[in-house]
Amino acid sequence: MNRHERYAAILNYFRKERPVAETELEYTNPYELLVAVILSAQCTDKRVNLTTPHLFERYPTVFELATATSDDIFPLIRSISYPNNKAKHLAGMARKLVDDFGGEVPASIDALQTLPGVGRKTANVVASVVFNMPAMAVDTHVFRVSARLGLTVRAKNPLQAEKQLVKYIPESDIAMAHHWLILHGRYTCLARTPKCETCGITSHCQYFEKKAGKKKSVKKRPVKLKKPESKGRT
């Protein structure tokens, strides 16, 4: 199976088995999604969804958040990973969004990355989810799953993985493929104990091929029978 065939088979599987795939972060507008994605770095979506309602109740728009200090924000997000840094990022992001963009979340990936706390992954998520742009956000799940499946080859970092994925995935599928890979990594292709026995694409997966190959190559060691002890003459 060459690379194009592997991509085609895997994408066809996801189109059939998961025709609708969306972010699991809860939001109602671009501002809320931007905040949620910033908070989701190295944190579960479930934890973020438990935290953001209180934050948005206190700061319903970016204009209110822009008046807050990191010390104001910290108590509302203290259950999130790295709350000190993220509180600073949210305060800085809100002020810059108001000052430089009139409070409107920009559609440009480059413009998004000028905001505090917004790296390429966050910018790609917002661009693809809110503005339906063909942007591939590579988080730990996407990076791991794409490598295991063989969609990426020797990618050393998320940017290298992103470039390979967008090269082979049809532009119309890129935004959806981001969610397909994340959800597959979150619920099936787990980091430590992948659920290969319930996975529907093992026939196209390089990781599974290697795993199965190793099992076949392990041969049982022949059991050496002990020679009977010779009895001496009486």
N, C-alpha and C positions, 0 to 999 in steps of 0.2 A: 504494500500500500504506500503510494507516494504521499507527499504532503498535501497536495490539492485534494486528493481522494479522502484523506483523513479529515480535513476541514469540512468537506462536503457531507460526509457521513455523520459527523458529530453535530453539525448545524442542523441537518435534516432531522436528527433524533430530537433535538431540543425544540425545533419548530412543531413537531408532532406531539411530544410529551408535555411541553410547557409553552403553549402558544402565548400565554400572558405571563410576563415576568416583570415585577415592579420592585422598587425599593421598599424595604420594610420599615424605613424611617417614616414617622408620622408627621405630616406637615400640611398646611393649607395654602401657602404662598411661597414665592421664591426666597423671601427673607427667612422664613421659618426653616426651609430646607437647608439654606446656607448655614444657619446656626447649628442645625442638627448634624450636618456632615462634619463641621468643625469639631463638635463634641464627640463624634463617633470614632475619631482616630484612636486606635488601640483600645476600643471599648465596644461592647455589644450594642446592637440596635435596640435590644430590649431595655437595657439600662438607660439609654438615651431617651427612649419613649416614655419612661417613667419619670424622667427629669424635666423634659422640656415643657410640659403643661404648666408647671409652677413658674418657670422662667418666662414663658410667654404671657402668663397672667399678669406678671409684674411689668414686663416690657413687651407689650403687644405689637409694637412696630419698631423699626430700626431707629426712629427718631427718639423714642424713649430710651432705647438701649444706648444711644449715643451720649446720653446725659449721665450714664452710670460709670462708676469707677470699677476697677477689677475687684476692689474690696466689697463693693455692693453686689457684684455678680457671684463671687466665690461661694457664699453660703447656699445659693440656689443650685449650684452644680457640684457641691463637695463630694457627692457619691460617684461622680464621674472620674475616670482615670486622669491623672495630671490636672487637677482642677485649678491649681495656681496659674500654670501657663495658659490654659484655655480661657480662664477668666480675663487675663490680659489680652489674649487674642480677640475675644469677643468685644471687649471695650474698644480696642484699637480698630477692629474691623468696622464697627458701627460708626465710629467717628469719621473714618475715611470714606465709607460708603455715603454718608450724608454730605461731607464736604466736597468730595470729588465727583460723585455720581448722582447727587440730588436725592439720595435715598433709594435709588433704583438699582437692583442687582443687574450688573452688566452681563451680556450674553457672550462677550469675548473671553476666551480662555486666558489670553494674555492680560486683559484688564482684571479679571478675577484674581489672578495671581499677584496682583499688586496689593491685595488686601491682607492685613495681618492674619496669620493662621491659615491662609489658603495656599496650599501647594498644588502641584499639578493634578494629583489624584482628586482632591476636593473640587478643583475647577472643572475637571472633566465630568464629575458626577453632576454638578449643577448644570453644566452646559447640556449634557445628554438628557437629564431628567426633566428639567424645566423648559429648555429650549429645543429639545429633540434634535440636538446636533450629533453627528457621527463621531462622538468622542468616547474613547475607551479608557475608563478609569481602572488602573491596576492596583488593587489592594493585595493583602496577603493571600486571600482566597484565590483571586484571579491568577496571581503569580504562580501559586502552587499547582492549581488545577491545570492551567495551560501547559505547564512544564510536564506534568505527569502524563497528560493525554498525548503529548508530542506536538501540540500546536505551536509551542515555542521551542527553540533549540539553542541551548547554551546561553540563554539570556541571563546576564549577570545582575541586572537591576530592573525595576519596574518600567523605566523608560525604554529599555531595549525590548522588553516583553511587549509593551504597548505598540512599538513600531512594527514588530512582527505580526501582531494580531490584526492591526488595521490594514496591513498589506494583503492579507489573505482572506479576511472576512468582508463580504460585500457591504458596501457603505450603508445600505438600507437595513442591515442586520446588526451594525456595530453597537448601537445604543442598547438593543435588546440582549445581545450576546454578553455584554457586561453583566447584566443581571443573571443570565443563564449560568455563567461561570461562578459568580458569587454564590448563588443559591445551591449549586451543585457542590461547591466546596464547603458550604455551611452545613448541609444536611446529608451528603453522601460521601464525598471525597474528603473526609476529615483528615486533619494534619497527622495525627498519631495512629489512628485506627480507621483507615478508609473502609467503607462498607462495600467492598468489591462484590460481595455475594448478592447484593440487591441493586447493583449498578447496571443500567441498561446499555452502557457503551463500553463494556470491557473488551469487546471484540475489536474496538478501534483504539484502545488505550495502550500506549507504550509501557507505562508502569505495570499494568496487569500482565502484558506480554513477558516482561522481564521477570516478574514475580512467578508466573507460571513456568517459565523456562528454568528458573532456579530449582523449583520443586522437582521437575523432571530430571535435572542433572544430578540430584542427590540420590546416590545409589545406596542400597542397604549393604552394609559391610557383611561379608560372608562370616558365618559363625564357624569358628575353628573348633572342631571336636577334639576333645582331649584324648590322647592315646591311652588305652588301658594300661595300668601299671602291670609290668611283668612280675609274675609271682616266682619267687626263688624256689629252688628245689628244697624239699624237706629232707 
